Amino acid sequence: MKSLRPSMAPTVRPQGLGEERSSDASALDARAAPRRSGLAPRRRSAAALLGLGALLSVTEASADVQACLAASESGQHARAAGKLREARERFVVCAAEECPAIVRRDCAQWNAELAQTLPTVVFGARDREGRDLFDVAVSVDGETVVTKLDGKSVTVDPGKHTFRFEAAGFEPVSETALIKEGDRARAIDVTLGGGDPAPPGGGRAEGGHTPYPWIVVGLGAAGVATGAVIVLTSPERPANCNAETQTCTRLPGQSDADFAESQRTAGTSDSQPVVGWIVAGAGAAFVAGGLIWHLLEPTGAEKTSSRVRFAPWTTGQSSGVALGGRF
């Protein structure tokens, strides 16, 4: 009896099916290959740009740090050399927010210390009549620091400095002073003179002299003229009055009124010439004082270092001129 087994028929794959699928996959790969090949350069370019940006950021940050360190170092050198103004400018740079915290903290502290020790001065200028001047340029050791005076303080380095004041119509004046650390609003005042046109009613006359000496001369001349008039108009002594005995004799038939008038006339003839000579002498003293005043009056820059005063005087019986001053 034959056993029956199911016959295992070989599986028959349709021809062309595997080849068709393989060809489809190859086609898809072929179409995707250009896309993948195009993405790779783009990714590399983006990565390069990101790297370049990061490098530039690091470079800029490094440059800022170097600038902060350089400002800190140069500020310390300037401070040690006594150039406090320059040091403070450098410390302001390295105390900025862009600098590292440790550098910023040190620079801020040094800047605060300089604010306490950096000296300041206040400039002032007047003309010879004591009036304030405003359009004045001031230089410190040859460097112009202000072009107008406004009463505000100006920072300077400690040490010996020469301050030069210049204004139109005036001769320049220089003042040397030793400025110390910690000086606050130290006044540097000068008096400018020379070349300033005389204002109405006073001031400098042409040539640098004031008109006041000539006013005194004029008053003196008027006094001399007045004294001369007083002397020349003195009445003659009456014939019945004696100059030596200072007495008058009544003339025969002379009334009491006439006799009294003779006495008054005699007295006037004695006293009026004396008064005239006193007035003339005082006037002459004024004339002499005014001329001396004019001749000795300082002009130009000399006025700032000397003061001469003339004071004519009279007591009614004597007169003269008082001379005083600082040389």
C-alpha positions as CSV (number, residue, x, y, z in Angstrom):
1,M,0.0,0.0,0.0
2,K,1.6,3.1,-1.0
3,S,1.8,5.9,1.4
4,L,0.5,9.1,0.2
5,R,2.6,12.2,0.7
6,P,1.7,15.5,-0.4
7,S,3.8,16.4,-3.2
8,M,6.1,19.3,-2.5
9,A,5.9,21.2,-5.7
10,P,8.7,23.7,-6.1
11,T,7.7,27.3,-5.7
12,V,7.8,28.9,-8.9
13,R,8.6,32.7,-8.8
14,P,7.3,34.6,-11.6
15,Q,10.0,35.6,-13.9
16,G,10.8,39.3,-14.0
17,L,9.3,40.2,-10.6
18,G,12.5,40.4,-8.7
19,E,14.3,42.2,-11.5
20,E,11.5,44.8,-11.6
21,R,11.6,45.6,-7.9
22,S,15.4,45.9,-8.0
23,S,15.3,48.3,-10.8
24,D,12.7,50.5,-9.0
25,A,14.9,50.7,-5.9
26,S,17.9,51.6,-8.0
27,A,15.8,54.4,-9.7
28,L,14.8,55.8,-6.3
29,D,18.4,55.8,-5.1
30,A,19.5,57.5,-8.3
31,R,16.9,60.2,-7.8
32,A,17.8,60.8,-4.1
33,A,21.5,60.9,-4.7
34,P,21.6,64.4,-6.2
35,R,19.5,65.7,-3.3
36,R,21.9,64.3,-0.8
37,S,24.9,65.5,-2.7
38,G,23.4,69.1,-2.8
39,L,22.7,69.2,1.0
40,A,26.2,68.3,2.0
41,P,27.9,71.5,0.7
42,R,25.1,73.6,2.3
43,R,25.6,72.0,5.6
44,R,29.3,72.6,5.4
45,S,28.8,76.3,4.4
46,A,26.5,76.9,7.4
47,A,28.9,75.3,9.7
48,A,31.8,77.4,8.3
49,L,29.7,80.6,8.8
50,L,28.9,79.7,12.4
51,G,32.5,79.0,13.1
52,L,33.6,82.3,11.5
53,G,31.0,84.2,13.6
54,A,32.2,82.6,16.8
55,L,35.8,83.3,15.9
56,L,35.0,87.0,15.2
57,S,33.1,87.2,18.5
58,V,36.0,85.8,20.4
59,T,38.4,88.1,18.6
60,E,36.3,91.2,19.4
61,A,35.9,90.1,23.0
62,S,39.6,89.6,23.2
63,A,40.3,93.0,21.7
64,D,38.0,94.6,24.3
65,V,39.7,92.9,27.1
66,Q,43.1,93.9,25.7
67,A,41.9,97.6,25.5
68,C,40.7,97.4,29.1
69,L,43.9,96.0,30.3
70,A,45.9,98.6,28.4
71,A,43.8,101.4,29.8
72,S,44.3,100.1,33.3
73,E,48.0,99.8,32.9
74,S,48.5,103.2,31.3
75,G,46.3,104.8,33.9
76,Q,48.5,103.4,36.7
77,H,51.6,104.7,35.0
78,A,50.1,108.2,34.5
79,R,49.1,108.3,38.2
80,A,52.6,107.3,39.3
81,A,54.0,110.1,37.1
82,G,51.7,112.7,38.7
83,K,49.5,113.1,35.5
84,L,46.3,112.6,37.4
85,R,44.0,114.0,34.7
86,E,45.3,111.5,32.1
87,A,45.1,108.7,34.7
88,R,41.5,109.5,35.4
89,E,40.6,109.4,31.7
90,R,42.2,106.0,31.4
91,F,40.4,104.7,34.5
92,V,37.1,105.8,33.1
93,V,37.8,103.6,30.0
94,C,38.7,100.5,31.9
95,A,35.7,100.9,34.3
96,A,33.2,100.5,31.5
97,E,30.7,97.7,31.4
98,E,32.5,95.9,28.5
99,C,35.6,95.3,30.7
100,P,36.1,92.2,32.9
101,A,34.6,92.5,36.4
102,I,37.9,92.4,38.2
103,V,39.4,95.1,36.0
104,R,36.3,97.2,36.2
105,R,36.2,97.0,40.0
106,D,39.9,98.1,40.3
107,C,39.5,101.0,37.8
108,A,36.4,102.2,39.5
109,Q,38.1,102.3,42.9
110,W,41.2,104.1,41.5
111,N,38.9,106.6,39.7
112,A,37.1,107.3,43.0
113,E,40.5,107.9,44.8
114,L,41.6,110.3,42.1
115,A,38.3,112.3,42.5
116,Q,39.4,113.1,46.0
117,T,43.0,114.1,45.3
118,L,42.7,115.7,41.9
119,P,43.2,119.5,42.5
120,T,40.9,122.2,40.9
121,V,41.4,125.9,40.3
122,V,39.1,128.8,39.6
123,F,40.3,131.6,37.3
124,G,39.5,135.3,37.7
125,A,40.6,138.5,35.9
126,R,39.9,142.2,36.5
127,D,40.8,145.4,34.8
128,R,42.6,148.2,36.7
129,E,39.3,149.6,37.9
130,G,38.5,146.4,39.6
131,R,35.8,145.3,37.1
132,D,35.5,141.6,36.3
133,L,36.5,140.4,32.8
134,F,34.9,137.5,31.0
135,D,36.4,137.2,27.5
136,V,39.7,135.9,28.8
137,A,41.6,132.8,27.6
138,V,43.7,131.0,30.1
139,S,46.5,128.5,29.3
140,V,48.3,126.2,31.7
141,D,52.0,125.5,30.8
142,G,51.2,126.5,27.2
143,E,48.0,124.4,26.9
144,T,44.7,126.4,26.6
145,V,42.2,125.2,29.1
146,V,39.5,127.8,28.9
147,T,38.6,130.6,26.4
148,K,36.0,132.4,28.6
149,L,35.8,132.9,32.4
150,D,32.5,131.5,33.8
151,G,33.5,130.9,37.5
152,K,33.6,127.1,37.1
153,S,36.5,125.1,38.5
154,V,39.0,123.5,36.2
155,T,41.0,120.3,37.1
156,V,44.8,120.5,36.9
157,D,47.6,118.2,37.8
158,P,49.5,118.8,41.0
159,G,52.8,120.6,40.8
160,K,54.2,124.0,39.7
161,H,52.3,125.6,36.8
162,T,52.4,128.8,34.9
163,F,49.0,130.3,34.2
164,R,48.8,132.8,31.3
165,F,45.8,135.1,30.9
166,E,45.1,136.8,27.6
167,A,42.3,139.2,26.5
168,A,41.8,141.5,23.6
169,G,42.9,145.0,24.4
170,F,45.0,144.0,27.4
171,E,48.6,142.9,27.9
172,P,49.0,139.2,28.8
173,V,49.7,138.4,32.4
174,S,51.3,135.2,33.7
175,E,51.0,133.9,37.2
176,T,53.1,131.0,38.6
177,A,51.6,128.9,41.4
178,L,52.3,125.5,43.2
179,I,49.2,123.4,43.1
180,K,48.9,120.7,45.7
181,E,47.0,117.4,45.7
182,G,43.6,117.9,47.3
183,D,43.4,121.7,46.5
184,R,39.8,122.6,45.9
185,A,38.6,125.6,43.9
186,R,41.9,127.4,44.5
187,A,41.5,131.0,43.2
188,I,44.0,132.2,40.5
189,D,43.2,135.9,40.1
190,V,45.1,138.5,38.1
191,T,44.7,142.1,37.1
192,L,45.0,142.9,33.4
193,G,46.2,146.3,32.2
194,G,47.5,148.3,29.3
195,G,46.0,149.0,25.9
196,D,42.4,149.2,27.4
197,P,40.6,152.2,26.0
198,A,39.4,154.5,28.7
199,P,35.6,154.2,29.4
200,P,33.5,157.3,29.6
201,G,34.0,159.2,32.9
202,G,37.2,157.4,33.9
203,G,39.7,154.7,33.2
204,R,42.9,154.9,31.1
205,A,43.7,157.8,29.0
206,E,45.8,157.4,25.8
207,G,49.3,156.5,26.7
208,G,48.3,154.3,29.7
209,H,47.8,157.1,32.3
210,T,44.6,157.8,34.2
211,P,43.0,161.2,33.9
212,Y,43.0,161.7,37.7
213,P,46.4,163.4,38.0
214,W,45.3,166.0,35.5
215,I,42.1,166.6,37.4
216,V,44.2,167.3,40.5
217,V,46.4,169.7,38.4
218,G,43.3,171.5,37.2
219,L,42.0,171.9,40.7
220,G,45.4,173.2,41.8
221,A,45.5,175.7,39.0
222,A,42.1,177.0,39.8
223,G,43.2,177.4,43.5
224,V,46.3,179.4,42.4
225,A,44.1,181.6,40.2
226,T,41.6,182.1,43.0
227,G,44.4,182.9,45.5
228,A,45.8,185.5,43.1
229,V,42.5,187.2,42.7
230,I,42.0,187.3,46.5
231,V,45.4,188.9,47.0
232,L,45.0,191.4,44.1
233,T,41.5,192.5,45.3
234,S,42.6,193.2,48.8
235,P,41.6,196.8,49.9
236,E,44.2,199.3,50.7
237,R,44.8,200.2,54.3
238,P,43.2,203.4,55.4
239,A,45.6,206.3,56.0
240,N,44.6,206.6,59.7
241,C,45.4,203.0,60.5
242,N,49.0,201.8,61.4
243,A,50.1,198.4,60.1
244,E,52.7,198.1,62.9
245,T,50.5,198.9,65.8
246,Q,47.4,197.4,64.2
247,T,45.4,200.5,65.4
248,C,43.4,203.2,63.7
249,T,43.2,206.9,64.8
250,R,40.0,208.8,64.5
251,L,40.3,211.7,62.1
252,P,39.0,215.1,63.0
253,G,35.3,215.3,62.3
254,Q,35.1,211.5,61.5
255,S,31.8,209.9,62.5
256,D,31.6,206.7,64.5
257,A,30.4,204.8,61.4
258,D,33.2,206.0,59.3
259,F,35.7,205.2,62.0
260,A,34.3,201.6,62.3
261,E,34.5,201.2,58.5
262,S,38.1,202.3,58.6
263,Q,38.8,199.6,61.2
264,R,37.1,196.9,59.2
265,T,38.9,197.9,56.0
266,A,42.2,197.8,57.8
267,G,41.4,194.4,59.1
268,T,40.5,193.1,55.7
269,S,43.6,194.6,54.1
270,D,45.6,192.6,56.6
271,S,43.7,189.2,56.4
272,Q,42.6,189.0,52.8
273,P,46.1,188.8,51.3
274,V,46.9,186.0,53.8
275,V,43.9,184.0,52.8
276,G,44.7,184.6,49.1
277,W,48.3,183.3,49.6
278,I,47.0,180.3,51.5
279,V,44.6,179.4,48.7
280,A,47.3,180.0,46.1
281,G,49.7,177.9,48.0
282,A,47.3,175.0,48.3
283,G,46.6,175.3,44.6
284,A,50.3,175.1,43.8
285,A,50.6,172.1,46.0
286,F,47.8,170.4,44.1
287,V,49.5,171.2,40.8
288,A,52.8,169.8,42.0
289,G,51.1,166.7,43.4
290,G,49.2,166.0,40.2
291,L,52.3,166.4,38.1
292,I,54.3,164.0,40.3
293,W,51.3,161.6,40.3
294,H,51.3,161.6,36.5
295,L,55.1,161.2,36.2
296,L,55.3,158.3,38.7
297,E,52.0,156.6,38.0
298,P,52.8,152.9,36.9
299,T,51.6,152.0,33.4
300,G,51.2,148.6,31.7
301,A,52.1,145.5,33.6
302,E,53.9,147.5,36.3
303,K,50.5,148.5,37.8
304,T,50.0,145.0,39.1
305,S,53.1,145.1,41.2
306,S,53.0,148.6,42.5
307,R,50.5,151.0,44.0
308,V,51.3,154.7,44.4
309,R,48.9,157.1,46.2
310,F,49.1,160.9,46.3
311,A,47.0,162.9,48.8
312,P,47.2,166.7,48.7
313,W,46.3,168.2,52.0
314,T,45.8,171.6,53.6
315,T,45.0,172.8,57.1
316,G,44.2,176.4,56.2
317,Q,47.6,177.6,57.4
318,S,49.8,175.0,55.7
319,S,49.5,172.5,52.8
320,G,51.4,169.7,51.2
321,V,51.2,166.4,49.4
322,A,51.2,163.0,51.1
323,L,52.9,160.2,49.2
324,G,52.3,156.5,49.9
325,G,52.3,153.2,48.1
326,R,53.5,149.7,47.7
327,F,56.5,149.0,45.5
